[in-house]
Amino acid sequence: MLKSMTGFGQGEASSNLHKIRIEIRSVNHRYLEISAKLPGILKSFERKAFEELKKNFSRGKFELFLNLDSNTSQPIKEIELDLRLAENYIKVLKELKDIYSLSGEITVSDVAKLRDIFILKESQDDESCIDRLFESALSQAISAIRESRISEGIIIEKDMRKRVLDILKSVQQIDEKKESFLLAYKDKLQERIKKISSGIEIDPAKIEEQIVLFAEKSDITEEVLRAKTHLENFLKLFKECEPVGRKMDFYIQEINREINTMSSKSSSVIVSETAVIVKAELEKIREQVQNVE
């Protein structure tokens, strides 16, 4: 399965107080390059983000953006009790009751009137909560960009497979016709000899020797075989789970080399014309390979 290096993913996670939103974008790159734009309060999470991206991807230029927003327009208040102060108040009230023989019991209502034993604080997410929000949003964003890269990879694979099969078909046609190229040369050679010999008898052995030399010089059997092997190996890469971009680039170079050799060795117009078409298709495939992980 091919994976494109171009993709986009986002993730969100929130608590009662905060919302974290992460966006990740990637484009093609020879290696793995990561940059991040994080608020100062979350700079400590940059290393974690880089580690997770390295675990999931091997190539591409990644940009990570993170926003931390408040979920409330007014801060949420929390009430804390100053237990030591409350205990002192109750102790003093009991002493007053005993000293002055006061009637009645000390009630919750009495204690509630002692305002300074209650401390009002703005609620805050602790570090572990922010950490959980970040990990959740990051996981979602990575999953989304992975799916995005796979989806585009499917489109690239479909187009690339068709082009490779067309090239394989063209190479196969050259293979099937290569014997006819030799016969055509033999006919042209004999016709040329007839025109220039002016009735002079030419030794048939010399003609056959010339044909053999031409056959050896223009033989493209090995080039055809290697090109077909490279094309078949290229098709097998579509089934691999590991990144194959670099392998594909290697095979494109090798196929292109074999096609150039065929074109230079053969004097056939068919081979020359086919080589031009195949090289144009290889260039289109090469452009697509640059975006394959």
Secondary structure, 3 states (H helix, E strand, C coil): CCCECCEEEEEEEECCCEEEEEEEEEECCCCEEEEEECCHHHHHHHHHHHHHHHHHCCCEEEEEEEEEEECCCCCCEEEEECHHHHHHHHHHHHHHHHHCCCCCCCCHHHHHCCHHHEEEEECCCCHHHHHHHHHHHHHHHHHHHHHHHHHHHHHHHHHHHHHHHHHHHHHHHHHHHHHHHHHHHHHHHHHHHHHHHCCCCCCHHHHHHHHHHHHHHHCCHHHHHHHHHHHHHHHHHHHCCCCCHHHHHHHHHHHHHHHHHHHHHCCCHHHHHHHHHHHHHHHHHHHHHCCEC
